[in-house]
Amino acid sequence: MSKYKQKKEQKVQSSYETDVRFERSIEISGWFFLIAIIGFLGLWIIFDFLLDVSMIDFEANVYSFTYIVFTGTSSAFAFSVSWNIKSNREKKKQIFFDWLLGEFLLCLFAIFALAIYQW
């Protein structure tokens, strides 16, 4: 086998490995968001409803609602982006930038909604 073919195969394998690492890192961020929302809701259910601990008071207010909506939608966005990148590896850059723009707009809307409510 010639040196050119060996180098070409090595480049293809390394780009595939970086694609897989990229997809897994996005999936891991989705799992972090999902664990954060499950942990928050789990603590809320355990301490507020089951144990009825008076020292720890979880309130159903705008802050908790914004946190739940933001982490839930961010988790869903991350899982959908990783699935889309697996399906369309040639468009991964465009899909990733669209995801970043979507997350930015979601953060802005969450902050503005909270600010309008507080005002």
Secondary structure by P-SEA (a helix, b strand, c coil): ccaaaaaaaaaaaaaaaaaaaaaaaaaaaaaaaaaaaaaaaaaaaacccccccccbbbbbcaaaaaaaaaaaaaaaaaaaaaaaaaacccaaaaaaaaaaaaaaaaaaaaaaaaaaaac
